[in-house]
Amino acid sequence: MSGLHRTGIRTTLATLPLVVGLLAATATPAGAGVPHPRTSLTCRGAGVDPDARVRHRAETVIDAPLRTVWNLQTDVESWPSWQTPVTAAQRLDHGPLRRGSAFRWTTPVPPNPTPATSLEITSTVEQLGHHTCVRWTGPATGEGLHIDGIHVWNFTRTPGGGVRVSTEETHTGPQVDADVPTATAILRQGLEGWLSDLKATAEARTHDRPH
C-alpha cells in the first residue's frame, strides 16, 4: 500500500509488502504481473475501481486441485499460518465465506515518522462465485495512514489439472495518491508475494498427501 508523502515515505512503504490484502511487469517464480491491463478482472460483473491511480494485476498457475486452492484462500482465519505478514485474521461472521461475509485482519507497521503500529484491515465480500471468483472491499487504517481497497480474485481450472489464479487490486487514499509509483510498486510486491505463498502452500499440501 503506501506510506506518508513526507519525510520517511519510502521507509514506510518498503515495510508494507502484504498490506495489499485489503481490500512488475516481469515474471516472478509465483507468476507474471500484468500492468495496465486493457480489461479488468470481475466477479459477477463487478471489478476494481476504474478511477484508481494505484492498481496492479498478477497471476500464477498452481499445480493443485481447485478445491485445495479455494479452501486455502477462503479460510481467512488460517491466513497467518501460511502468510507471514498477516499477524491476525478474524471472521466477523460464521460459516463458508459468502457475499456479505466480513473479516478483520492485521499486519505490523514498523517505526517510521510515527511510532510502530499495526494496520487494521476490515474487508467485506461484495461478490462471490463458488470456486470461480471473490471480490472484497474495505478500508485499512493505521496511525497516519488510510487506504480504501478493492480486490478481485479469479480461479480457473487449467487443462493439466491445476488452477490459474488471477488477482487485481486498486488502492485509493491521500497517502497512496501522493506517491503513485511507490505505492504501485508495493502493491505489486504484495500481490505477487501472496500468490507465491498460496502456490507454495497449495502445492505442498497436494504433493505431501499419501497416495
N, C-alpha and C positions, 0 to 999 in steps of 0.2 A: 504494500500500500504506500503510505507516504509519511514523511515527517514534516516538520515545520519549515516554511520558506523563510528562514533566517539563519543566523549562525548555528551550525550543528545540524542542518537539514540532512546532509548526506550521511552523517553518523547515525541519525535516527533511521533513515531509510534502509541503510545497509544491515540493520539489525532486525528487519521485519520480513524475512523471506516467505513466510507462510501466512501472513495476516490476510492473504488473499482469499482464504476460505470463506470469508463472508459472502458474505454477501450471498524472442530470439529467433530471431529469424533463421537460426541454424539448428540442425538436428542435434538432439542430445540422446543419451542412452535410453531415456524414457520415451521420447517422441519428438515430433517436429513442431516448432512454433509456426503459427500461420498469421503473420501480422497483416492488418488492414484487409481482412477478407472481403470479397465482394458481397457475400451474403452472410448473415449471422446465424448461429445455431438457434433453434427454437425448441420449445417443449409445449405441445398442444397449442401451437400458434403464437406463443409469447416468447420474446427474446430478451436481449440485453438492452441497455439504454442507448438508443441510436444517437443521442446528442453528447454522450460522454466522450471526453478527450483522452481519458486513460482507459485502455482496453487491450486485451490480448486473447488470442485463441491458440490452443495447442491440442495435440492428440498423441495417442500411443496405441499399439496393439499388444494385448495381453494374452499370453498363452495359458488360459484358464477358462473354465466354463462361465457362461454369463451369470449363472446363479451365484457363483462364488464372488465374482466381481461386484455384482449388485448388492449382495448381502454385506460385503465389507463397506461399501460406500454409504449405504443407508443405515447401518448400525452406528449411529452417531456417537453413542456413548463409548464405543470401542476405539474411536479415533486416537486417543492418547496412547494406546498400546502399539500403534504402528506408524504414527506420525509424531516424531519427537517435538516439533514446535507447538503442538497442541497440548497444553498442560492440563486442561479440564474440559469436559463436554457433558452437558446435561440436557436430556429431553424435557420439554415443558408439557408434554402430553404422553400418552401411553399407546402401545400397540405399534404395528408396522408404520413406517413413515408414509404419510399420505398428504394430500392437499390440506392445508391448514395447520399441519404439524409445525411446532416451533422448538427451537433448541438454542441453548446459550453455551458458548464456549470461549476459552480464554487463551491468550498467548502472551508471554512476557515481553516487556519493552525495557531494555537496559537503560542506565542513566544517559541522558543527553543534556540539553539545556535544562530539562526538567528532571525531577527525581525519577528513579526506577519505578515503573508501574506495570500494570497488566492491561492489555487491551481486551475489552469485553465485547463480544460479538453476539448479537441476537438475530437469528435467522428464522425466516418463516417460509415454508414451502408454499409457493403460489400455484405451481402446476406439477403434475407427476403422471407419468405413464409407466406402468409396471414393467420393469426390465427394459425400458426404452429411453426414458428421459426423466430429469428432475430439474426444476428451476426454483431457486430460493432468492429472497431479497432480505435486506436488513442493514442496520447501522452497526458500525464498530466505533467504540468510544474509549478514549484513554485521556490522560492528562495532556491537554493541549492538542488533541487530535480527534477529528471526527471524519468518518468516511461512510458514504452510502454506496452499497454494492448490489449488483445483480449478477447471479452466477447460474449458468446453464450447463447441464451435462447431458450428453447423448451416448447411448450404448448400443452397438450394432454387432451382431454375430458376423464373424468372418468365415469364408469357405473352409479354412483349415480347422475350424472348431474353436477359435479364440474369440476375442472381443476387441473391437475398435472402440476406444473411449475418447470422445472429443469433448472439450470443455472451452467455454468462453466466458469472460468476466469483464464487467465495466465498473469503474470507481468514479465517484464524483465527491466533491467537497473542497473547501477553500485551501486545505493544505496540499492535496494531490494536484489540484488545478494550478497551484502556484509553481509546480515543477513537474510538468508532464513527462519529460523524458526519463527522469529518475524514477518517478512513480511507476511508469510503464515498465521500466527495467525490473523493478522489484516485483511487480505483478507477474511478469514473465517468469522470474525465478520461482515464485511461489507456485504457479500453476504447474510448471514442469517438475518441480520438486514433489508436488502432490501426486502427479501421475507416476513418477518414478517410485514413490513409496507404495502406491496402490498396485503397480505392476509387480514389484518385488514380493509384496506380501501375498497377493493372489496366486502368483506362480509358485511360491514356496509351499503354500497350503495345498495346492494341486499336486505338485510333484512329490511331496512328502507323504501322501496318502498311501497306505498299503494296497497292493493290487491283489 
